[in-house]
């Protein structure tokens, strides 16, 4: 009975504590940088990226979907021409190719900003 009340209360207090610490630490860090005379442009989140956000999302989503397709096709070839277990080959190749595609998307996104 007591655990029904204590568990949600402790969860919400932990979430509140994490956000409070994050915001207060960020505020102290910014104040210390301002006292040292650092340029305020580092506080602007969108000032670093030259390319629009939707282009980055579309690029990464397109590469992710292509990676999943290539992974499924590779898994089909592996199960057809080898004696590997199909239950392990499909998830392994799909996740591997999706990861490779996201890595390529990360590198392409860095090149967009340059």
Secondary structure, DSSP 4 states (H G I P E B T S, - for coil): -HHHHHHHHHHHHHHHHHHHHHHHHHHHHHHHHHHHT--GGGG-TTSS--S-HHHHHHHHHHHHHHHHHHHHHHHHHHHHHS---HHHHHHHHHHHHHHHHHHHHHHHHHHHH-
